[in-house]
Amino acid sequence: MLRIVSANLNGIRSADKKGFFDWLAGHNADFVCVQELKAQAGDLSPRMQNPDGLTGYFHYADKKGYSGVGIYTRHQPDAVTIGLGVDWIDAEGRYLQVDRGNLSVISLYLPSGSSSDERQDVKFRFLDVFKPHLDQLRAQGRDVVICGDWNIAHQEIDLKNWKGNVKNSGFLPEERAWMTQLLNDGWCDVWRRLYPEAPGYSWWSNRGQAYAKDVGWRIDYHIVTPSLMAQAHSASVYKDEKFSDHAPLTVDYNMTF
């Protein structure tokens, strides 16, 4: 069994104080993809760098206290790729890939466009650059899983209040169409494939009582190649403890590793 976790931490130091690494120690994950570190290398404690038998790899944003992604693994990678090779994207610390055998595990933090029209434009530019990269990845014939915060709710089932968000970033028609095209091109959304009728919310606004009332969005995904989808056994969103405004998404794959 291969266990892979995706978790937007909304600040790795904050998540640590809320017990994320204590939870992780008993979770027996092979790979843990984390997003929104909001930290630099010097801010990480030894446990944040290499927690309980796992080795951490990171892509930090140039801007302090902003963005950043990481991958923890108990398997020595054959290769580690930091960034997409595009300066304006890589400055924000949004992409990290580790390869082991025929498996590629990617931690992704796709930009949010909710703060301004300018940031929405950045998000669309990112999508334009990212799609050819995804096509290239898929063409390599590897088992690929892209874990992370995609900041897009694809379908109406993926957010509680979809009618009130059709003009908001994260549920814009153009974003949803981009995701549809991605899935039509051969990528697979593990949660939705396994559980067609289960919302699977993974993020809740801090406003009002969104978390308590489960008024959420599903914006954290495992997007995989068909070869890996065929191995996907089960998935779960962990809500017993709250480490950030996102909940960890775990998928187990029937793959010996």
N, C-alpha and C positions, 0 to 999 in steps of 0.2 A: 504493500500500500504506500502510495506517495501522497503526503499531506502538504498542501500549499495554502498559506494564509495571505490575505490582503487586508491592510488596516491603515486608514488615514488617521494619524495620531494627533493632528492639530497641535503640534508642539511635542517633541519627544520627551522633553523634561517634564512637561505637564502630565503626559500619559504615564511616565514612570512613577510620579508621585501618586497617581490614581490606581496603580497596581498592575499596569500592563505587563511588565516583565515578570511579575509573580505569576500571573495567569499563563503567560507564554511558557514558563518553565515546566508546567504540567501538561502542556498541549501536544507535545511530541510532533512538532512540525518539521518537515524537511527543508522547506523554504518559507520565509516570511518576508513579504514585500510591504514596506511601510512608505507612507507619503506624508508630506507637510512636516518635515523635521523641525523647521523653524530654528535651526541651530547650525553651528559650524563645528569643525572637528574638535576644537579645543573645549567645546561646551559639553562633550559627551563623557560620561563616566565610563570606567572600564566595563561595567555591566551593560551600559547602553551600546558600547562598541562591539562586545562579544558576549552576549548573554547566555549563560548556562549551556555550554556545549556548542553554541552556534558562533559562526564567524560573520562579522558584519562588513559590508561593502557599501559605499555611500557616494552620492552625487549631491554636493552642497550647492546652494545658490550663491551667487556673488554677494547679493544683498543680505546683510545679517538679519536673523529673525524671520526669514522668509523661505517658503517653499522647501525644496530638497527632498530626495528620495533615498531609500536604502533597501538592501536585501540581506537578510540573515540566512545562513545555510549551514547544515552539518556535513555537507559534501564539498570537497575541494573542487572549485571550478576549473575547467580547462581554459576558460577565457572570461574576462570581465570587460564590458564595454560601457564607458561612462559618457553619456550624452549621445545626441544624434549627429554630431558633427556640424551643427548649424549654430553659429555664435549666439544669435539673439535668443534662441531657445535654450541653449546649454547654460547661458548665464543665469537662468532661473532654476536650474537643477531639477529637471522634470523627467529624465529617462536614465534607467540603469538596467543593464542586461548581464546575466551570468549564464554561461554555457557549460553543460556537463554531459558528455556523451552526445546523444542526439536531442537532448532537451535544452531549450532556451527558456529561461524564466526572466520576465521583464517587470520592473516596477515603474509605473507610469503615474504622473500627476498632470493631467490635462488642465490647461488654464480655465479659470472661471471668468465669465464675462459679466457677472452680476454687479460689479462695482461701478462700471462706466461703459459708455459706448466705445471708448478707446480700447478697453480691455476685451470687449466683445470682438472688436476687429482683430486683436491679437489672437484670440481664440480661433477665429475663422482662418487666419493665416497659418496657425499651427496645424489645423486640420488639413489644409491644402498641402503642407509639407509632409505631414505624417502619413497620409494615404499612400503615396508612392513607396514610402519606407515599409509600410505594412504589406504591400503587394510584393515587394522584394523579399521580405521575411518569409512569406507564405510560399514563394517559389523555390525556396531553398530545400524544401522537403523535410524540414526538421519538425519535431514536436515542440510547439511554441505556446506558451501561456503568457498573456499580458494582464497582469494584475494591477488594479489601481482605481483611483478616483478619476473617472472619465468626465465628470461634471455634465453628463447628459442623461436624462431620463428618456428612454427610447419610446416607450408606449404608454398609453393611458393607465395601464395597470401598474406602471412603475412609479407613480406618485399619487398621493391621496387626493390632493386638490388639483386635478389636471385642468379642469375648466378655468380656474383662476390663474393659471400659469402659462397659457398658450402664447402669451406675448413676452414672457420672461426668459432670461438666459437660463439654459439648462433644459428647456422644453420648447425652444423655437423650432418652427418647421424645418429650417435649413439644417439645424443640428440633428434633428431626428432623421431627416432624409440621408444625411451623411452616415449615420449609424446603420440605417437600413441598407444602404449601398455596401457598407462594410460586410454585413452579414450575408447579403446576396452574393458577394464575391468569394464566399467560402469560409469565412470566419464564423465561429460559433459562440453564442452567449450561454455559458454553462448553466447558470441558474435558471434562465427562462426555458432552456431545453429540458432540464430535469423537472422543473416545477412550473408548467405553463399557467397555472391558475393562482400561484402564490405570489403576492406582491414582492416580498423580500426586501423591504425598505432597509437602507443601510445608513441613511443620514437624516437628521432631524434639525430643524432650525432651533436656535436658542430662544426665539421669541415665543411668548405665550406659553402654552402647555403642549407644544408640538410633540415632545418625546412621550409625555405621560398619555397623551391621546393617540399616539402612534400616527400622527400626521407627518408621514415621512416621504422620502424620495429613495429610489434605488439608482444610485449613481456610481456605486462601487461594483466592479465586474471582474470575473475571469473570462477573458476573450481568448479562445483557443483555436488551434488548427483541428480539422476533422479527426485526424489520427488521435489526438489527445481527448477530444470530445467522446470518442468511442470508449475511452477508459474512465470517464468521469462516473463515479459511483454515487456520491452524495455530497450535499452542500448544506451549510448552516450559517446563520447570522447570530452572533453571540451578543445577547442583551442582558445577561444576568448581572453584569457589572458595566459601568459606563466609564470608559477610558478617554473618550473625546466626544465630539458631536457626531462622529461616525461609529459604526459597530464593525468589528472584525468579521470578514467573510472567509470561511474555511471550505475548501473543496478537497475531497479524498478521491484519488485516482487509482484504479486497479493496475498499478504499474510497479514492478519490482525495481528497486533503485539502489 
